Amino acid sequence: MSQLEKLSLSLLVHFRASFIGGTHLVNDILNKMSHLHTFIFDIITQGIIMDKELLQTPDDVGRALIQRGHNVECYTDYCIVDRGQCHIYSLPFTMEHMHRFTNKFPGGLFMSVRHFVACDFWHPFKHDFFLWISQAFPLLNKLTVCNRFGKKKKLTHQHAEHEQTSSTVEFSHLMILNLAASSLDYVEQFLFDYNKRLPCLNMLYINYKLLLFATQYFTINDAPANCSKVQHIIVEPPQMIYPENFFFIQL
């Protein structure tokens, strides 16, 4: 490993005593690999319980790498004061998969990313969050949303008619949408085209009960606009008994 010249590292780590940050990467990797000239990384540490007097800022986490001349982005997020997570990654970002941003997403442009996992266990995602995602990942073809929190203020059809065109969220290349671990609010937002456009959506992963509620037990005759091209619906968990007006093809 000491002769390694190029390293790409993607990690999702739970329940450490501290964040994995610049100091760890410098001491444990860069200082031990003298031949390393290309270091690409995307590292998340989460579920960290920290002393509230010693909470780290993004500057604290990234400083050691920046001092070594690396271009990095980082965010930290805390819940219940002393429990937090950290995401640090190298720039320019060249990986095809990016995992788990919270509402602290700092923005940017990620032309290489094809699959993005938006996950927040603490707060609901706001409309602006998905607007940032659509702008930051213009070539995204798979989106996974993991969030059980409902929005405090739901967007109705009446409100949507008054929305500015600039606030419309469009995922022009999105073909796969995974809402299996999301709340009913996100199912309604994405499927019923209030202020989101998914013109290429082909495959949908969804919780069966939420699909029932969103379609009023399959009594809505007009197909949601964002589902006009959907050919595959994968329900989770799989059901043993379906209503009479639910049709599926056994593969």
C-alpha positions as a Markdown table, in Angstrom:
| # | Residue | x | y | z |
|---|---|---|---|---|
| 1 | Met | 0.0 | 0.0 | 0.0 |
| 2 | Ser | 2.9 | 2.4 | 0.6 |
| 3 | Gln | 3.6 | 2.4 | -3.1 |
| 4 | Leu | 0.0 | 3.3 | -4.0 |
| 5 | Glu | -0.2 | 6.3 | -6.4 |
| 6 | Lys | -4.0 | 6.7 | -6.7 |
| 7 | Leu | -6.7 | 6.1 | -4.1 |
| 8 | Ser | -10.5 | 6.5 | -4.3 |
| 9 | Leu | -12.2 | 6.1 | -0.9 |
| 10 | Ser | -15.9 | 6.1 | -0.2 |
| 11 | Leu | -17.0 | 5.4 | 3.4 |
| 12 | Leu | -20.1 | 5.5 | 5.5 |
| 13 | Val | -19.2 | 4.9 | 9.1 |
| 14 | His | -21.4 | 4.7 | 12.2 |
| 15 | Phe | -20.9 | 5.1 | 15.9 |
| 16 | Arg | -17.2 | 6.2 | 16.1 |
| 17 | Ala | -15.9 | 8.3 | 19.0 |
| 18 | Ser | -15.2 | 11.2 | 16.6 |
| 19 | Phe | -15.6 | 12.4 | 13.1 |
| 20 | Ile | -13.3 | 11.1 | 10.4 |
| 21 | Gly | -11.8 | 14.4 | 9.2 |
| 22 | Gly | -8.7 | 15.9 | 7.7 |
| 23 | Thr | -6.4 | 15.1 | 10.6 |
| 24 | His | -7.2 | 11.4 | 10.4 |
| 25 | Leu | -6.7 | 11.3 | 6.6 |
| 26 | Val | -3.4 | 13.1 | 6.8 |
| 27 | Asn | -2.0 | 11.1 | 9.6 |
| 28 | Asp | -3.3 | 7.7 | 8.6 |
| 29 | Ile | -3.1 | 7.9 | 4.8 |
| 30 | Leu | -1.2 | 10.8 | 3.3 |
| 31 | Asn | 1.8 | 10.6 | 5.7 |
| 32 | Lys | 2.1 | 6.9 | 5.1 |
| 33 | Met | 1.8 | 6.9 | 1.3 |
| 34 | Ser | 4.6 | 9.0 | -0.1 |
| 35 | His | 3.8 | 8.0 | -3.7 |
| 36 | Leu | 0.2 | 8.9 | -3.5 |
| 37 | His | -0.5 | 11.7 | -6.0 |
| 38 | Thr | -4.3 | 11.4 | -6.5 |
| 39 | Phe | -6.6 | 11.1 | -3.5 |
| 40 | Ile | -10.4 | 11.1 | -4.1 |
| 41 | Phe | -12.6 | 10.6 | -1.1 |
| 42 | Asp | -16.2 | 10.8 | 0.1 |
| 43 | Ile | -16.5 | 10.0 | 3.8 |
| 44 | Ile | -19.5 | 10.2 | 6.2 |
| 45 | Thr | -19.4 | 9.6 | 9.9 |
| 46 | Gln | -22.7 | 9.6 | 11.7 |
| 47 | Gly | -24.3 | 8.7 | 15.0 |
| 48 | Ile | -21.4 | 10.3 | 16.9 |
| 49 | Ile | -22.0 | 11.3 | 20.5 |
| 50 | Met | -19.8 | 14.3 | 21.3 |
| 51 | Asp | -19.1 | 16.6 | 24.2 |
| 52 | Lys | -21.2 | 19.6 | 23.6 |
| 53 | Glu | -18.3 | 21.8 | 24.6 |
| 54 | Leu | -16.1 | 20.3 | 21.8 |
| 55 | Leu | -18.4 | 20.3 | 18.8 |
| 56 | Gln | -16.4 | 20.5 | 15.6 |
| 57 | Thr | -17.1 | 23.0 | 12.8 |
| 58 | Pro | -16.5 | 22.2 | 9.1 |
| 59 | Asp | -13.4 | 24.3 | 9.3 |
| 60 | Asp | -12.1 | 22.2 | 12.2 |
| 61 | Val | -12.7 | 19.0 | 10.2 |
| 62 | Gly | -11.2 | 20.0 | 6.9 |
| 63 | Arg | -8.3 | 22.2 | 8.1 |
| 64 | Ala | -5.5 | 19.6 | 8.0 |
| 65 | Leu | -6.3 | 18.7 | 4.4 |
| 66 | Ile | -6.6 | 22.3 | 3.3 |
| 67 | Gln | -3.2 | 23.0 | 4.8 |
| 68 | Arg | -1.8 | 20.2 | 2.7 |
| 69 | Gly | -3.2 | 21.8 | -0.4 |
| 70 | His | -6.3 | 19.6 | -0.9 |
| 71 | Asn | -9.5 | 21.1 | -2.1 |
| 72 | Val | -12.3 | 19.8 | 0.1 |
| 73 | Glu | -15.9 | 20.5 | 1.1 |
| 74 | Cys | -17.3 | 19.6 | 4.5 |
| 75 | Tyr | -20.4 | 20.0 | 6.6 |
| 76 | Thr | -21.3 | 19.0 | 10.1 |
| 77 | Asp | -24.8 | 18.6 | 11.5 |
| 78 | Tyr | -26.0 | 18.2 | 15.1 |
| 79 | Cys | -29.2 | 17.0 | 16.7 |
| 80 | Ile | -30.0 | 17.1 | 20.4 |
| 81 | Val | -26.9 | 19.2 | 20.8 |
| 82 | Asp | -24.3 | 16.5 | 21.2 |
| 83 | Arg | -25.2 | 13.9 | 18.5 |
| 84 | Gly | -23.8 | 14.7 | 15.1 |
| 85 | Gln | -22.7 | 13.6 | 11.7 |
| 86 | Cys | -20.0 | 14.8 | 9.3 |
| 87 | His | -19.6 | 14.6 | 5.6 |
| 88 | Ile | -16.2 | 15.5 | 4.0 |
| 89 | Tyr | -15.3 | 15.0 | 0.3 |
| 90 | Ser | -12.7 | 16.0 | -2.2 |
| 91 | Leu | -13.2 | 18.5 | -5.0 |
| 92 | Pro | -13.7 | 18.2 | -7.9 |
| 93 | Phe | -16.1 | 15.4 | -7.1 |
| 94 | Thr | -15.7 | 12.5 | -9.6 |
| 95 | Met | -17.7 | 9.6 | -8.1 |
| 96 | Glu | -21.0 | 8.5 | -9.6 |
| 97 | His | -22.7 | 7.9 | -6.2 |
| 98 | Met | -23.1 | 10.5 | -3.4 |
| 99 | His | -24.8 | 9.3 | -0.2 |
| 100 | Arg | -26.6 | 11.0 | 2.6 |
| 101 | Phe | -26.7 | 14.7 | 2.7 |
| 102 | Thr | -28.9 | 16.4 | 5.3 |
| 103 | Asn | -30.5 | 19.8 | 4.9 |
| 104 | Lys | -27.0 | 21.2 | 5.5 |
| 105 | Phe | -26.2 | 20.5 | 1.8 |
| 106 | Pro | -23.8 | 23.3 | 0.8 |
| 107 | Gly | -24.5 | 23.2 | -2.9 |
| 108 | Gly | -22.1 | 23.0 | -5.8 |
| 109 | Leu | -22.0 | 21.3 | -9.2 |
| 110 | Phe | -21.5 | 17.6 | -9.5 |
| 111 | Met | -21.6 | 16.5 | -13.1 |
| 112 | Ser | -20.4 | 13.0 | -12.4 |
| 113 | Val | -23.1 | 11.9 | -9.9 |
| 114 | Arg | -25.8 | 9.6 | -11.3 |
| 115 | His | -27.3 | 8.3 | -8.0 |
| 116 | Phe | -27.9 | 10.6 | -5.0 |
| 117 | Val | -29.3 | 9.4 | -1.6 |
| 118 | Ala | -31.0 | 12.2 | 0.3 |
| 119 | Cys | -31.3 | 11.1 | 3.9 |
| 120 | Asp | -32.1 | 13.0 | 7.1 |
| 121 | Phe | -33.3 | 11.3 | 10.3 |
| 122 | Trp | -33.8 | 14.6 | 12.1 |
| 123 | His | -35.6 | 17.2 | 10.0 |
| 124 | Pro | -38.0 | 17.3 | 7.0 |
| 125 | Phe | -36.6 | 18.3 | 3.6 |
| 126 | Lys | -37.8 | 21.7 | 2.4 |
| 127 | His | -38.7 | 22.6 | -1.1 |
| 128 | Asp | -35.4 | 24.5 | -1.6 |
| 129 | Phe | -33.4 | 21.4 | -0.7 |
| 130 | Phe | -34.8 | 19.5 | -3.8 |
| 131 | Leu | -34.3 | 22.6 | -5.9 |
| 132 | Trp | -30.6 | 22.7 | -4.9 |
| 133 | Ile | -30.4 | 18.9 | -5.7 |
| 134 | Ser | -31.8 | 19.3 | -9.2 |
| 135 | Gln | -29.3 | 22.1 | -9.9 |
| 136 | Ala | -26.3 | 20.5 | -8.3 |
| 137 | Phe | -26.8 | 17.1 | -10.0 |
| 138 | Pro | -28.0 | 18.0 | -13.5 |
| 139 | Leu | -27.4 | 14.4 | -14.9 |
| 140 | Leu | -28.9 | 12.5 | -12.0 |
| 141 | Asn | -30.7 | 9.4 | -13.1 |
| 142 | Lys | -31.5 | 7.8 | -9.7 |
| 143 | Leu | -32.7 | 9.5 | -6.5 |
| 144 | Thr | -33.4 | 7.9 | -3.2 |
| 145 | Val | -35.2 | 9.8 | -0.5 |
| 146 | Cys | -35.1 | 8.6 | 3.1 |
| 147 | Asn | -37.0 | 10.8 | 5.4 |
| 148 | Arg | -40.0 | 9.9 | 7.7 |
| 149 | Phe | -40.8 | 13.5 | 8.7 |
| 150 | Gly | -43.8 | 15.3 | 7.1 |
| 151 | Lys | -43.5 | 18.9 | 6.1 |
| 152 | Lys | -45.2 | 21.4 | 8.4 |
| 153 | Lys | -46.5 | 23.3 | 5.5 |
| 154 | Lys | -47.8 | 21.2 | 2.6 |
| 155 | Leu | -48.0 | 22.6 | -0.9 |
| 156 | Thr | -51.6 | 22.4 | -2.3 |
| 157 | His | -52.7 | 22.6 | -5.9 |
| 158 | Gln | -53.9 | 26.2 | -5.3 |
| 159 | His | -50.5 | 27.2 | -3.9 |
| 160 | Ala | -48.7 | 25.5 | -6.8 |
| 161 | Glu | -50.6 | 27.6 | -9.3 |
| 162 | His | -49.0 | 30.7 | -7.8 |
| 163 | Glu | -45.5 | 29.3 | -7.6 |
| 164 | Gln | -42.9 | 31.1 | -9.5 |
| 165 | Thr | -41.5 | 29.2 | -12.5 |
| 166 | Ser | -38.0 | 29.6 | -11.1 |
| 167 | Ser | -39.0 | 27.5 | -8.1 |
| 168 | Thr | -40.2 | 24.5 | -10.1 |
| 169 | Val | -37.9 | 21.5 | -9.5 |
| 170 | Glu | -37.1 | 19.5 | -12.6 |
| 171 | Phe | -35.1 | 16.3 | -12.7 |
| 172 | Ser | -34.7 | 16.1 | -16.5 |
| 173 | His | -32.8 | 12.8 | -16.6 |
| 174 | Leu | -34.2 | 11.0 | -13.5 |
| 175 | Met | -35.3 | 7.5 | -14.4 |
| 176 | Ile | -35.4 | 5.7 | -11.0 |
| 177 | Leu | -37.0 | 7.1 | -7.9 |
| 178 | Asn | -36.9 | 5.3 | -4.6 |
| 179 | Leu | -39.4 | 6.6 | -2.0 |
| 180 | Ala | -39.7 | 3.3 | 0.0 |
| 181 | Ala | -38.2 | 4.9 | 3.1 |
| 182 | Ser | -39.9 | 8.3 | 2.8 |
| 183 | Ser | -43.1 | 9.8 | 4.3 |
| 184 | Leu | -46.4 | 10.3 | 2.6 |
| 185 | Asp | -45.6 | 13.9 | 2.0 |
| 186 | Tyr | -42.7 | 13.1 | -0.4 |
| 187 | Val | -44.8 | 10.5 | -2.2 |
| 188 | Glu | -47.5 | 13.1 | -2.9 |
| 189 | Gln | -44.9 | 15.8 | -3.8 |
| 190 | Phe | -43.1 | 13.6 | -6.4 |
| 191 | Leu | -46.0 | 11.7 | -7.9 |
| 192 | Phe | -48.6 | 14.4 | -8.2 |
| 193 | Asp | -46.6 | 17.1 | -9.9 |
| 194 | Tyr | -47.3 | 20.0 | -7.6 |
| 195 | Asn | -44.0 | 21.7 | -8.3 |
| 196 | Lys | -41.8 | 18.9 | -9.4 |
| 197 | Arg | -41.2 | 17.6 | -12.9 |
| 198 | Leu | -39.9 | 14.1 | -13.7 |
| 199 | Pro | -40.3 | 13.7 | -17.4 |
| 200 | Cys | -38.2 | 10.5 | -17.8 |
| 201 | Leu | -39.3 | 8.6 | -14.6 |
| 202 | Asn | -39.4 | 4.9 | -15.5 |
| 203 | Met | -39.1 | 2.9 | -12.3 |
| 204 | Leu | -40.6 | 3.7 | -8.9 |
| 205 | Tyr | -39.8 | 2.0 | -5.5 |
| 206 | Ile | -42.5 | 2.8 | -3.0 |
| 207 | Asn | -44.1 | 1.7 | 0.3 |
| 208 | Tyr | -47.3 | -0.1 | -0.6 |
| 209 | Lys | -49.4 | 1.5 | 2.1 |
| 210 | Leu | -48.2 | 5.0 | 1.1 |
| 211 | Leu | -49.1 | 4.2 | -2.5 |
| 212 | Leu | -52.6 | 3.3 | -1.3 |
| 213 | Phe | -53.1 | 6.5 | 0.7 |
| 214 | Ala | -51.6 | 8.7 | -2.1 |
| 215 | Thr | -53.9 | 7.2 | -4.7 |
| 216 | Gln | -56.9 | 7.1 | -2.3 |
| 217 | Tyr | -56.9 | 3.3 | -2.5 |
| 218 | Phe | -56.4 | 3.3 | -6.3 |
| 219 | Thr | -59.6 | 5.3 | -6.9 |
| 220 | Ile | -57.9 | 8.2 | -8.6 |
| 221 | Asn | -58.6 | 7.7 | -12.3 |
| 222 | Asp | -56.2 | 10.3 | -13.7 |
| 223 | Ala | -52.6 | 9.0 | -13.6 |
| 224 | Pro | -50.2 | 11.4 | -11.8 |
| 225 | Ala | -48.4 | 13.5 | -14.4 |
| 226 | Asn | -45.0 | 12.3 | -13.2 |
| 227 | Cys | -46.0 | 8.7 | -13.6 |
| 228 | Ser | -47.0 | 8.8 | -17.3 |
| 229 | Lys | -43.8 | 6.9 | -18.4 |
| 230 | Val | -43.5 | 4.6 | -15.4 |
| 231 | Gln | -43.2 | 1.0 | -16.5 |
| 232 | His | -42.0 | -0.6 | -13.2 |
| 233 | Ile | -43.4 | -0.2 | -9.7 |
| 234 | Ile | -41.6 | -2.1 | -6.9 |
| 235 | Val | -43.6 | -2.1 | -3.7 |
| 236 | Glu | -42.0 | -2.6 | -0.4 |
| 237 | Pro | -42.7 | -4.6 | 1.5 |
| 238 | Pro | -44.2 | -7.1 | -1.0 |
| 239 | Gln | -47.9 | -7.8 | -0.4 |
| 240 | Met | -49.7 | -11.1 | -0.4 |
| 241 | Ile | -53.1 | -9.7 | -1.2 |
| 242 | Tyr | -53.8 | -6.8 | -3.5 |
| 243 | Pro | -57.1 | -5.0 | -4.2 |
| 244 | Glu | -59.0 | -6.0 | -7.3 |
| 245 | Asn | -58.1 | -2.7 | -9.1 |
| 246 | Phe | -54.4 | -3.3 | -8.6 |
| 247 | Phe | -52.8 | -5.0 | -11.6 |
| 248 | Phe | -49.2 | -6.3 | -11.8 |
| 249 | Ile | -47.1 | -8.5 | -14.0 |
| 250 | Gln | -45.2 | -11.3 | -12.4 |
| 251 | Leu | -41.6 | -11.3 | -13.6 |
